[in-house]
Amino acid sequence: MRIYKAKDYYDLSRKAANIISAQVIMKPDCVLGLATGSSPIGTYKQLIDWYNKGDLDFSSVRTVNLDEYKGLTKDNDQSYYYFMYNNFFKYININMANTNIPDGTEPDSQKECDRYNKVIADLGGIDLQLLGLGHNGHIGFNEPDAAFEKVTHCVDLTPSTIEANKRFFATIDDVPKQAYTMGIKTIMQAKKILLIVSGEDKAQILRDVLYGPVTPHVPASILQLHNDVTLVADEAALSKCDF
């Protein structure tokens, strides 16, 4: 695992965007695995800036997103489709037909999971998967569990994740209780993984991910076993690690 220590969130975002842009330049039709949440917003802004300067071309890039809330429509301002479109896709020259996000409106969980697994397989897998890190160690919506989930599945969100997400909704009752998410096996099959972590509130869980045992109780700990992982974290997130 390569570890890059950033001074702050801005520096982290720039370093992460540099890694993604290198992938796009080296393989213009690459498959990018993308993430949502607060962590990658700065990275997307930097990529947009470089695109506007003429440094990047996304016209042949294909994307697959990690997850989507079950039950939310694309035009719901808390859906991950809405997030990706309004924080990244609409500002670059990507073909929207080449973007893929689980369909939160599909009520049949098995049908949607099978469909999304086939989408990823038909693309030939993921060249670079971007990941954030949840406070409980989740990646995507792969929550702490007794076993690692393998492929795309429907997950019941934990109380801590629902609590963390309630700030985005009018009331906690409005927070979706389920989500579709790529599984650990799918994530681990990505050729490269880029993990970005920011803030002192992630310091303990990041230490557990890097130095603790590989256990489904800390889902991101599985990344210790991947042969091409880059971690970009700011000083606050790395404050409990030996750097």
Stockholm file with secondary structure:
# STOCKHOLM 1.0

chainA/1-243         MRIYKAKDYYDLSRKAANIISAQVIMKPDCVLGLATGSSPIGTYKQLIDWYNKGDLDFSSVRTVNLDEYKGLTKDNDQSYYYFMYNNFFKYININMANTNIPDGTEPDSQKECDRYNKVIADLGGIDLQLLGLGHNGHIGFNEPDAAFEKVTHCVDLTPSTIEANKRFFATIDDVPKQAYTMGIKTIMQAKKILLIVSGEDKAQILRDVLYGPVTPHVPASILQLHNDVTLVADEAALSKCDF
#=GR chainA/1-243 SS CEEEEESSHHHHHHHHHHHHHHHHHHCTTCEEEECCSSTTHHHHHHHHHHHHTTSCCCTTCEEEESEEETTCCTTSTTSHHHHHHHHTGGGSCCCGGGEECCCTTCCCHHHHHHHHHHHHHHTTSCSEEEECCCTTSCBTTBCSCSSCCCSSEEEECCHHHHHHHGGGSSSGGGSCSEEEECCHHHHHTSSEEEEEECSGGGHHHHHHHHHSCCBTTBGGGGGGGCSSEEEEEETTTTTTSCC
#=GC SS_cons         CEEEEESSHHHHHHHHHHHHHHHHHHCTTCEEEECCSSTTHHHHHHHHHHHHTTSCCCTTCEEEESEEETTCCTTSTTSHHHHHHHHTGGGSCCCGGGEECCCTTCCCHHHHHHHHHHHHHHTTSCSEEEECCCTTSCBTTBCSCSSCCCSSEEEECCHHHHHHHGGGSSSGGGSCSEEEECCHHHHHTSSEEEEEECSGGGHHHHHHHHHSCCBTTBGGGGGGGCSSEEEEEETTTTTTSCC
//
